[in-house]
């Protein structure tokens, strides 16, 4: 109980009576595209200056602008899926940036198939 005499009640942003689209083809395709773009940008930045940035906030803003501005969709849940996919993509890029150069520093003979294996294993 709160100290106030009035009792406050939690009201969710998306009520359980609403049925909003969440995992749609548009959200998945946009999430994949933004994950590739932000993953590549994060990998480039990490290799160039040794520092990566979080893509969560830019991904949320860009996906909301595209979903609401271009596609005229009004589902915050679709935006959440796109933002989550983008954040995972940039995290995989950052993981590869900080793992694979260490293998080269150890003079390991690293093939492209091994790099793909390391990145996919980190992603899964």
Rosetta constraint file for C-alpha pairs under 8 A:
AtomPair CA 1 CA 7 HARMONIC 7.63 0.50
AtomPair CA 2 CA 7 HARMONIC 7.15 0.50
AtomPair CA 11 CA 15 HARMONIC 7.76 0.50
AtomPair CA 14 CA 18 HARMONIC 6.79 0.50
AtomPair CA 20 CA 75 HARMONIC 6.05 0.50
AtomPair CA 20 CA 77 HARMONIC 7.20 0.50
AtomPair CA 21 CA 75 HARMONIC 6.41 0.50
AtomPair CA 21 CA 77 HARMONIC 6.90 0.50
AtomPair CA 21 CA 78 HARMONIC 6.60 0.50
AtomPair CA 22 CA 27 HARMONIC 7.75 0.50
AtomPair CA 22 CA 75 HARMONIC 7.22 0.50
AtomPair CA 22 CA 77 HARMONIC 4.92 0.50
AtomPair CA 22 CA 78 HARMONIC 4.54 0.50
AtomPair CA 22 CA 81 HARMONIC 7.02 0.50
AtomPair CA 23 CA 27 HARMONIC 6.45 0.50
AtomPair CA 23 CA 28 HARMONIC 7.01 0.50
AtomPair CA 23 CA 78 HARMONIC 6.43 0.50
AtomPair CA 23 CA 81 HARMONIC 6.94 0.50
AtomPair CA 24 CA 28 HARMONIC 6.29 0.50
AtomPair CA 24 CA 78 HARMONIC 7.27 0.50
AtomPair CA 25 CA 29 HARMONIC 6.07 0.50
AtomPair CA 26 CA 30 HARMONIC 6.01 0.50
AtomPair CA 27 CA 31 HARMONIC 5.86 0.50
AtomPair CA 27 CA 78 HARMONIC 5.76 0.50
AtomPair CA 27 CA 79 HARMONIC 7.31 0.50
AtomPair CA 27 CA 81 HARMONIC 6.64 0.50
AtomPair CA 27 CA 82 HARMONIC 5.64 0.50
AtomPair CA 28 CA 32 HARMONIC 6.15 0.50
AtomPair CA 28 CA 81 HARMONIC 7.63 0.50
AtomPair CA 28 CA 82 HARMONIC 6.77 0.50
AtomPair CA 29 CA 33 HARMONIC 6.24 0.50
AtomPair CA 30 CA 34 HARMONIC 6.10 0.50
AtomPair CA 30 CA 63 HARMONIC 7.61 0.50
AtomPair CA 30 CA 82 HARMONIC 6.53 0.50
AtomPair CA 31 CA 35 HARMONIC 5.89 0.50
AtomPair CA 31 CA 81 HARMONIC 7.31 0.50
AtomPair CA 31 CA 82 HARMONIC 4.34 0.50
AtomPair CA 31 CA 83 HARMONIC 7.00 0.50
AtomPair CA 31 CA 84 HARMONIC 7.96 0.50
AtomPair CA 31 CA 85 HARMONIC 5.29 0.50
AtomPair CA 31 CA 86 HARMONIC 5.71 0.50
AtomPair CA 32 CA 36 HARMONIC 6.19 0.50
AtomPair CA 32 CA 85 HARMONIC 6.90 0.50
AtomPair CA 32 CA 86 HARMONIC 7.14 0.50
AtomPair CA 33 CA 37 HARMONIC 6.28 0.50
AtomPair CA 34 CA 38 HARMONIC 5.91 0.50
AtomPair CA 34 CA 59 HARMONIC 7.29 0.50
AtomPair CA 34 CA 82 HARMONIC 7.97 0.50
AtomPair CA 34 CA 86 HARMONIC 5.59 0.50
AtomPair CA 35 CA 39 HARMONIC 5.62 0.50
AtomPair CA 35 CA 85 HARMONIC 6.28 0.50
AtomPair CA 35 CA 86 HARMONIC 4.05 0.50
AtomPair CA 35 CA 87 HARMONIC 7.00 0.50
AtomPair CA 35 CA 88 HARMONIC 7.20 0.50
AtomPair CA 35 CA 89 HARMONIC 4.41 0.50
AtomPair CA 35 CA 90 HARMONIC 6.24 0.50
AtomPair CA 36 CA 40 HARMONIC 5.97 0.50
AtomPair CA 36 CA 86 HARMONIC 7.82 0.50
AtomPair CA 36 CA 89 HARMONIC 6.50 0.50
AtomPair CA 36 CA 90 HARMONIC 7.81 0.50
AtomPair CA 37 CA 41 HARMONIC 6.14 0.50
AtomPair CA 38 CA 42 HARMONIC 5.85 0.50
AtomPair CA 38 CA 55 HARMONIC 6.82 0.50
AtomPair CA 38 CA 86 HARMONIC 6.93 0.50
AtomPair CA 38 CA 89 HARMONIC 7.00 0.50
AtomPair CA 38 CA 90 HARMONIC 5.48 0.50
AtomPair CA 39 CA 43 HARMONIC 6.04 0.50
AtomPair CA 39 CA 86 HARMONIC 7.91 0.50
AtomPair CA 39 CA 89 HARMONIC 5.24 0.50
AtomPair CA 39 CA 90 HARMONIC 3.95 0.50
AtomPair CA 39 CA 91 HARMONIC 7.21 0.50
AtomPair CA 39 CA 92 HARMONIC 7.01 0.50
AtomPair CA 39 CA 93 HARMONIC 4.83 0.50
AtomPair CA 39 CA 94 HARMONIC 7.47 0.50
AtomPair CA 40 CA 44 HARMONIC 6.07 0.50
AtomPair CA 40 CA 90 HARMONIC 7.59 0.50
AtomPair CA 40 CA 93 HARMONIC 6.69 0.50
AtomPair CA 41 CA 45 HARMONIC 6.05 0.50
AtomPair CA 42 CA 46 HARMONIC 5.91 0.50
AtomPair CA 42 CA 52 HARMONIC 5.68 0.50
AtomPair CA 42 CA 53 HARMONIC 6.74 0.50
AtomPair CA 42 CA 90 HARMONIC 6.10 0.50
AtomPair CA 42 CA 93 HARMONIC 6.24 0.50
AtomPair CA 42 CA 94 HARMONIC 6.31 0.50
AtomPair CA 43 CA 47 HARMONIC 6.09 0.50
AtomPair CA 43 CA 52 HARMONIC 7.54 0.50
AtomPair CA 43 CA 90 HARMONIC 7.90 0.50
AtomPair CA 43 CA 93 HARMONIC 5.18 0.50
AtomPair CA 43 CA 94 HARMONIC 5.83 0.50
AtomPair CA 43 CA 96 HARMONIC 7.62 0.50
AtomPair CA 43 CA 97 HARMONIC 5.78 0.50
AtomPair CA 44 CA 48 HARMONIC 5.97 0.50
AtomPair CA 45 CA 49 HARMONIC 5.95 0.50
AtomPair CA 45 CA 50 HARMONIC 7.03 0.50
AtomPair CA 45 CA 51 HARMONIC 6.55 0.50
AtomPair CA 45 CA 52 HARMONIC 6.08 0.50
AtomPair CA 46 CA 50 HARMONIC 4.46 0.50
AtomPair CA 46 CA 51 HARMONIC 4.69 0.50
AtomPair CA 46 CA 52 HARMONIC 4.98 0.50
AtomPair CA 46 CA 94 HARMONIC 6.89 0.50
AtomPair CA 46 CA 97 HARMONIC 6.19 0.50
AtomPair CA 46 CA 98 HARMONIC 7.92 0.50
AtomPair CA 47 CA 51 HARMONIC 7.70 0.50
AtomPair CA 47 CA 97 HARMONIC 6.35 0.50
AtomPair CA 52 CA 94 HARMONIC 6.63 0.50
AtomPair CA 54 CA 87 HARMONIC 7.51 0.50
AtomPair CA 54 CA 90 HARMONIC 7.57 0.50
AtomPair CA 55 CA 59 HARMONIC 5.72 0.50
AtomPair CA 55 CA 86 HARMONIC 7.20 0.50
AtomPair CA 55 CA 87 HARMONIC 5.81 0.50
AtomPair CA 55 CA 90 HARMONIC 6.67 0.50
AtomPair CA 56 CA 60 HARMONIC 6.15 0.50
AtomPair CA 56 CA 83 HARMONIC 6.38 0.50
AtomPair CA 56 CA 84 HARMONIC 7.65 0.50
AtomPair CA 56 CA 86 HARMONIC 7.30 0.50
AtomPair CA 56 CA 87 HARMONIC 5.44 0.50
AtomPair CA 57 CA 61 HARMONIC 6.22 0.50
AtomPair CA 58 CA 62 HARMONIC 5.99 0.50
AtomPair CA 59 CA 63 HARMONIC 5.87 0.50
AtomPair CA 59 CA 82 HARMONIC 7.63 0.50
AtomPair CA 59 CA 83 HARMONIC 5.34 0.50
AtomPair CA 59 CA 86 HARMONIC 6.30 0.50
AtomPair CA 59 CA 87 HARMONIC 7.40 0.50
AtomPair CA 60 CA 64 HARMONIC 5.99 0.50
AtomPair CA 60 CA 79 HARMONIC 6.74 0.50
AtomPair CA 60 CA 80 HARMONIC 7.46 0.50
AtomPair CA 60 CA 82 HARMONIC 7.53 0.50
AtomPair CA 60 CA 83 HARMONIC 5.07 0.50
AtomPair CA 61 CA 65 HARMONIC 6.11 0.50
AtomPair CA 62 CA 66 HARMONIC 6.15 0.50
AtomPair CA 63 CA 67 HARMONIC 5.84 0.50
AtomPair CA 63 CA 79 HARMONIC 6.02 0.50
AtomPair CA 63 CA 82 HARMONIC 6.50 0.50
AtomPair CA 63 CA 83 HARMONIC 6.92 0.50
AtomPair CA 64 CA 68 HARMONIC 5.66 0.50
AtomPair CA 64 CA 69 HARMONIC 7.54 0.50
AtomPair CA 64 CA 79 HARMONIC 5.90 0.50
AtomPair CA 65 CA 69 HARMONIC 5.12 0.50
AtomPair CA 65 CA 70 HARMONIC 7.27 0.50
AtomPair CA 66 CA 70 HARMONIC 5.08 0.50
AtomPair CA 66 CA 71 HARMONIC 6.60 0.50
AtomPair CA 67 CA 71 HARMONIC 5.06 0.50
AtomPair CA 67 CA 72 HARMONIC 6.18 0.50
AtomPair CA 67 CA 73 HARMONIC 5.57 0.50
AtomPair CA 67 CA 74 HARMONIC 7.71 0.50
AtomPair CA 67 CA 79 HARMONIC 7.27 0.50
AtomPair CA 68 CA 72 HARMONIC 4.48 0.50
AtomPair CA 68 CA 73 HARMONIC 4.97 0.50
AtomPair CA 68 CA 74 HARMONIC 6.15 0.50
AtomPair CA 69 CA 73 HARMONIC 7.94 0.50
AtomPair CA 75 CA 79 HARMONIC 6.88 0.50
AtomPair CA 76 CA 80 HARMONIC 6.28 0.50
AtomPair CA 77 CA 81 HARMONIC 6.41 0.50
AtomPair CA 78 CA 82 HARMONIC 6.38 0.50
AtomPair CA 79 CA 83 HARMONIC 6.07 0.50
AtomPair CA 80 CA 84 HARMONIC 6.08 0.50
AtomPair CA 81 CA 85 HARMONIC 6.18 0.50
AtomPair CA 82 CA 86 HARMONIC 6.15 0.50
AtomPair CA 83 CA 87 HARMONIC 6.13 0.50
AtomPair CA 84 CA 88 HARMONIC 6.24 0.50
AtomPair CA 85 CA 89 HARMONIC 6.24 0.50
AtomPair CA 86 CA 90 HARMONIC 6.31 0.50
AtomPair CA 87 CA 91 HARMONIC 6.15 0.50
AtomPair CA 88 CA 92 HARMONIC 6.26 0.50
AtomPair CA 88 CA 123 HARMONIC 7.69 0.50
AtomPair CA 89 CA 93 HARMONIC 6.41 0.50
AtomPair CA 90 CA 94 HARMONIC 6.20 0.50
AtomPair CA 91 CA 95 HARMONIC 6.10 0.50
AtomPair CA 92 CA 96 HARMONIC 6.25 0.50
AtomPair CA 92 CA 119 HARMONIC 6.58 0.50
AtomPair CA 92 CA 122 HARMONIC 6.55 0.50
AtomPair CA 92 CA 123 HARMONIC 5.77 0.50
AtomPair CA 93 CA 97 HARMONIC 6.22 0.50
AtomPair CA 93 CA 119 HARMONIC 7.82 0.50
AtomPair CA 94 CA 98 HARMONIC 6.37 0.50
AtomPair CA 95 CA 99 HARMONIC 6.11 0.50
AtomPair CA 95 CA 119 HARMONIC 7.64 0.50
AtomPair CA 95 CA 122 HARMONIC 7.28 0.50
AtomPair CA 96 CA 100 HARMONIC 5.68 0.50
AtomPair CA 96 CA 118 HARMONIC 7.49 0.50
AtomPair CA 96 CA 119 HARMONIC 5.99 0.50
AtomPair CA 97 CA 101 HARMONIC 6.77 0.50
AtomPair CA 98 CA 102 HARMONIC 7.15 0.50
AtomPair CA 99 CA 103 HARMONIC 6.93 0.50
AtomPair CA 100 CA 104 HARMONIC 6.70 0.50
AtomPair CA 100 CA 115 HARMONIC 7.27 0.50
AtomPair CA 101 CA 105 HARMONIC 6.24 0.50
AtomPair CA 102 CA 106 HARMONIC 6.36 0.50
AtomPair CA 103 CA 107 HARMONIC 6.65 0.50
AtomPair CA 103 CA 108 HARMONIC 5.68 0.50
AtomPair CA 103 CA 110 HARMONIC 7.37 0.50
AtomPair CA 104 CA 108 HARMONIC 5.63 0.50
AtomPair CA 104 CA 109 HARMONIC 7.47 0.50
AtomPair CA 104 CA 110 HARMONIC 7.29 0.50
AtomPair CA 110 CA 114 HARMONIC 6.29 0.50
AtomPair CA 110 CA 115 HARMONIC 7.05 0.50
AtomPair CA 111 CA 115 HARMONIC 6.46 0.50
AtomPair CA 112 CA 116 HARMONIC 6.23 0.50
AtomPair CA 113 CA 117 HARMONIC 6.13 0.50
AtomPair CA 114 CA 118 HARMONIC 6.16 0.50
AtomPair CA 115 CA 119 HARMONIC 6.20 0.50
AtomPair CA 116 CA 120 HARMONIC 6.03 0.50
AtomPair CA 117 CA 121 HARMONIC 5.93 0.50
AtomPair CA 118 CA 122 HARMONIC 6.12 0.50
AtomPair CA 119 CA 123 HARMONIC 6.12 0.50
AtomPair CA 120 CA 124 HARMONIC 6.11 0.50
